[in-house]
Amino acid sequence: MAQAQASIQAGESNLKREVIIKHGYWDLKESLRVSEGRMASLLDVDAVIQSGKRFGMVRTGTFLVYEAPEQPFGEQVRFGGIKFNVPKEFQGKVNCAFVLLCPDVQIDETGLLTGKIVKVIENYPTANGWFNFDKETGIPTGKDVVSSSDPEARYNIRAPNAYIGAVTRGFVDDGRLIYTGYSVDGRLGVAELAEPEQMLKEPALTMTMAQFLLLRMDAGLATESAVKLEGVASPDVLAPILKLIRDVSSLKREE
């Protein structure tokens, strides 16, 4: 398993969302199961890639549903044994895509995918190429192809016809490829968000936890809070946190 860390904006504070890259060979349904619904969003994974982390293609928690180019939405979209019921208000629309996000995505035993549509991408690309992307979801959008020299551009590979599935990302070429048409049965790794308890047990996340405690309070209160983690955090994580707090406290006293 490889780990990477993405920094995203949340309100006025800069929060850390820990993205864990699980290398494996899982199809779409298995990816949902092994991640227990915690698949990381396309934006989270994109931030990891743009920070310089390198890893192979993985499924993200951003799901996409669209029809074939110029084909209006009917009552249902089908792809690779998966089906999605199109809300009535969207039936008849063309060249757009529905975005759904984990953990609000499920696939039942009949292959029916359900979840809340968080955004409808208008002018979803009808062909492969370089496009700008929607800032809220990371999905490529626009009628016109843009220049690859634009650092904000992403190369989108879509399915030629209708599609239902998870957007895949990885460090391929220069890290700007977005695969929005990967097969349901294709086997890939998965990107997931670490749970708080998992973060406390991962030595690689020690510095993030310690820096958070020091940032939010003075050294005395930070030490008190860190000690309260005893019994929750593993010793190999807690000890370095306390050491960092003591080192910073010592430096402050010398100032």
C-alpha positions as CSV (number, residue, x, y, z in Angstrom):
1,M,0.0,0.0,0.0
2,A,1.3,3.5,-0.9
3,Q,0.3,6.6,1.0
4,A,0.0,10.2,-0.2
5,Q,-1.4,13.4,1.4
6,A,-3.6,16.0,-0.2
7,S,-4.2,19.5,1.1
8,I,-7.6,21.0,0.3
9,Q,-9.4,24.2,1.3
10,A,-12.4,23.9,3.7
11,G,-13.9,27.1,4.7
12,E,-11.3,29.5,6.0
13,S,-9.0,26.7,7.3
14,N,-6.5,24.6,5.4
15,L,-7.5,21.0,6.3
16,K,-5.5,17.8,5.6
17,R,-7.4,15.0,3.9
18,E,-5.3,11.8,4.0
19,V,-5.6,9.9,0.8
20,I,-4.4,6.3,0.9
21,I,-3.6,4.6,-2.4
22,K,-4.4,0.9,-2.3
23,H,-2.8,-1.1,-5.0
24,G,-4.8,-4.1,-6.0
25,Y,-7.0,-5.7,-8.7
26,W,-10.6,-4.9,-7.9
27,D,-13.5,-4.4,-10.3
28,L,-16.0,-1.6,-9.6
29,K,-18.2,-3.4,-7.1
30,E,-15.2,-4.8,-5.3
31,S,-13.6,-1.3,-5.1
32,L,-16.7,0.0,-3.3
33,R,-16.5,-3.0,-0.9
34,V,-12.8,-2.9,-0.1
35,S,-12.9,0.9,0.6
36,E,-16.1,0.5,2.6
37,G,-17.5,3.5,0.7
38,R,-14.6,5.8,1.6
39,M,-13.3,6.2,-1.9
40,A,-11.5,9.6,-2.2
41,S,-12.9,12.2,-4.6
42,L,-11.3,13.0,-8.0
43,L,-10.3,16.4,-6.6
44,D,-8.6,14.8,-3.6
45,V,-6.6,12.5,-5.8
46,D,-5.8,15.2,-8.4
47,A,-4.3,17.3,-5.6
48,V,-2.1,14.4,-4.6
49,I,-0.9,13.9,-8.2
50,Q,-0.2,17.6,-8.7
51,S,1.8,17.6,-5.5
52,G,4.2,15.3,-7.3
53,K,3.2,11.9,-5.9
54,R,3.4,9.1,-8.5
55,F,1.3,6.0,-8.6
56,G,-0.6,3.9,-11.1
57,M,-4.2,4.2,-12.2
58,V,-6.8,3.9,-9.4
59,R,-10.5,4.4,-9.1
60,T,-11.7,7.5,-7.3
61,G,-14.9,8.1,-5.4
62,T,-16.2,10.4,-8.1
63,F,-18.8,8.5,-10.2
64,L,-20.0,9.6,-13.6
65,V,-23.1,8.8,-15.6
66,Y,-23.6,10.0,-19.2
67,E,-25.2,9.0,-22.5
68,A,-23.6,8.6,-26.0
69,P,-22.8,11.9,-27.7
70,E,-25.9,13.7,-29.0
71,Q,-28.1,10.9,-27.4
72,P,-30.8,12.3,-25.1
73,F,-31.2,10.8,-21.7
74,G,-34.0,8.3,-21.5
75,E,-35.5,6.7,-18.4
76,Q,-32.4,4.7,-17.7
77,V,-28.6,4.5,-18.6
78,R,-27.0,1.1,-18.9
79,F,-23.3,0.2,-19.0
80,G,-21.4,-3.0,-18.3
81,G,-24.2,-4.6,-16.3
82,I,-24.8,-1.5,-14.3
83,K,-27.9,0.6,-14.6
84,F,-28.9,4.1,-13.4
85,N,-32.4,5.5,-13.3
86,V,-32.5,9.0,-14.7
87,P,-34.6,11.5,-12.8
88,K,-37.5,12.7,-14.9
89,E,-36.3,16.4,-14.9
90,F,-33.1,15.4,-16.7
91,Q,-34.7,13.1,-19.3
92,G,-34.3,14.5,-22.8
93,K,-31.0,16.4,-22.0
94,V,-28.0,15.8,-24.2
95,N,-24.2,16.0,-23.8
96,C,-24.2,16.3,-20.1
97,A,-23.0,14.1,-17.2
98,F,-24.2,13.3,-13.7
99,V,-21.7,13.4,-10.9
100,L,-22.2,11.3,-7.8
101,L,-19.8,11.1,-4.8
102,C,-18.9,8.4,-2.3
103,P,-20.0,7.6,0.3
104,D,-23.4,8.2,-1.2
105,V,-23.0,5.6,-4.0
106,Q,-24.3,2.0,-3.8
107,I,-24.7,-0.8,-6.3
108,D,-27.3,-3.4,-5.4
109,E,-27.5,-7.1,-6.4
110,T,-29.4,-6.2,-9.6
111,G,-26.7,-3.8,-10.7
112,L,-28.7,-0.7,-10.0
113,L,-26.5,2.2,-9.0
114,T,-28.0,4.7,-6.7
115,G,-26.8,8.0,-5.1
116,K,-27.4,11.7,-5.0
117,I,-26.5,13.7,-8.1
118,V,-24.3,16.4,-6.7
119,K,-23.9,18.2,-10.0
120,V,-24.9,18.0,-13.6
121,I,-21.9,18.8,-15.9
122,E,-23.2,20.7,-18.9
123,N,-21.3,20.4,-22.2
124,Y,-19.6,17.2,-21.2
125,P,-17.0,16.5,-23.9
126,T,-18.2,14.4,-26.7
127,A,-14.7,13.3,-27.8
128,N,-11.3,12.7,-26.2
129,G,-9.0,15.6,-25.8
130,W,-7.6,18.5,-23.7
131,F,-10.3,20.3,-21.7
132,N,-10.7,22.6,-18.7
133,F,-12.3,21.0,-15.7
134,D,-15.1,21.9,-13.4
135,K,-13.6,23.3,-10.2
136,E,-16.2,21.8,-7.9
137,T,-15.9,18.2,-9.1
138,G,-12.7,18.0,-11.3
139,I,-14.7,16.6,-14.2
140,P,-13.6,17.8,-17.7
141,T,-16.1,20.1,-19.3
142,G,-16.5,22.3,-22.4
143,K,-17.2,22.1,-26.1
144,D,-13.8,23.4,-27.2
145,V,-10.5,21.6,-26.9
146,V,-7.9,23.7,-25.1
147,S,-4.1,23.8,-25.4
148,S,-2.1,21.2,-23.5
149,S,0.3,24.0,-22.5
150,D,-2.4,25.3,-20.1
151,P,-1.4,23.8,-16.7
152,E,-5.1,23.7,-15.8
153,A,-6.0,21.5,-18.8
154,R,-6.7,17.8,-18.3
155,Y,-6.7,15.1,-21.0
156,N,-10.1,13.4,-20.9
157,I,-10.7,9.8,-22.2
158,R,-14.4,9.0,-22.3
159,A,-16.4,6.0,-23.4
160,P,-17.6,6.1,-27.0
161,N,-21.2,5.5,-25.9
162,A,-23.1,5.6,-22.6
163,Y,-21.2,5.1,-19.4
164,I,-21.6,4.5,-15.7
165,G,-18.6,4.1,-13.4
166,A,-15.9,5.7,-11.2
167,V,-13.4,8.2,-12.6
168,T,-9.9,6.8,-12.6
169,R,-6.7,8.8,-12.1
170,G,-3.0,8.1,-11.8
171,F,0.4,9.5,-12.7
172,V,0.4,8.7,-16.4
173,D,2.6,10.8,-18.7
174,D,2.6,14.2,-17.0
175,G,-0.1,13.3,-14.5
176,R,-3.0,15.1,-16.2
177,L,-4.9,12.2,-17.7
178,I,-8.4,11.7,-16.5
179,Y,-10.1,8.4,-17.6
180,T,-13.9,8.8,-17.5
181,G,-14.7,5.7,-19.3
182,Y,-12.9,2.8,-17.6
183,S,-14.8,-0.5,-17.7
184,V,-16.8,-1.9,-14.8
185,D,-15.0,-5.2,-14.9
186,G,-11.5,-3.7,-15.2
187,R,-9.3,-4.4,-12.2
188,L,-7.5,-1.5,-10.6
189,G,-6.4,-0.2,-7.2
190,V,-8.5,2.3,-5.3
191,A,-7.9,5.7,-3.6
192,E,-9.6,6.1,-0.3
193,L,-9.8,8.6,2.6
194,A,-8.3,7.5,5.9
195,E,-10.6,7.3,8.8
196,P,-9.6,9.3,11.9
197,E,-8.7,6.1,13.8
198,Q,-6.7,4.9,10.9
199,M,-4.8,8.2,10.8
200,L,-3.9,7.8,14.5
201,K,-2.3,4.4,13.8
202,E,-0.2,5.4,10.8
203,P,3.3,6.5,11.7
204,A,3.5,8.3,8.3
205,L,0.8,10.7,9.5
206,T,2.6,11.7,12.8
207,M,3.9,15.1,11.7
208,T,0.5,16.1,10.4
209,M,-1.2,15.4,13.7
210,A,1.6,17.1,15.8
211,Q,1.6,20.2,13.5
212,F,-2.2,20.4,13.9
213,L,-2.0,20.3,17.7
214,L,0.7,23.0,17.8
215,L,-1.1,25.1,15.3
216,R,-4.4,25.1,17.2
217,M,-3.1,25.7,20.7
218,D,0.0,26.4,22.8
219,A,2.5,23.7,23.6
220,G,1.1,23.0,27.1
221,L,-2.4,22.4,25.8
222,A,-1.1,20.5,22.9
223,T,0.8,18.1,25.2
224,E,-2.3,17.6,27.3
225,S,-4.4,16.8,24.2
226,A,-1.7,14.5,22.8
227,V,-1.6,12.6,26.1
228,K,-5.3,12.1,26.0
229,L,-4.8,10.2,22.7
230,E,-3.0,7.4,24.7
231,G,-4.9,4.2,24.3
232,V,-6.2,5.4,20.9
233,A,-3.0,6.2,19.1
234,S,-0.4,3.5,18.9
235,P,2.8,4.2,20.8
236,D,5.0,4.5,17.7
237,V,2.7,7.4,16.6
238,L,2.1,9.1,20.0
239,A,5.8,9.2,21.0
240,P,7.0,11.2,18.0
241,I,4.1,13.6,18.5
242,L,5.1,14.3,22.1
243,K,8.7,14.7,21.1
244,L,7.9,17.3,18.4
245,I,5.8,19.2,20.9
246,R,8.6,19.2,23.4
247,D,11.2,20.3,20.8
248,V,9.0,23.2,19.7
249,S,8.3,24.2,23.3
250,S,12.1,24.2,24.0
251,L,12.8,26.4,21.0
252,K,10.1,28.8,22.0
253,R,11.6,29.1,25.5
254,E,15.0,29.9,24.0
255,E,13.6,32.7,21.8
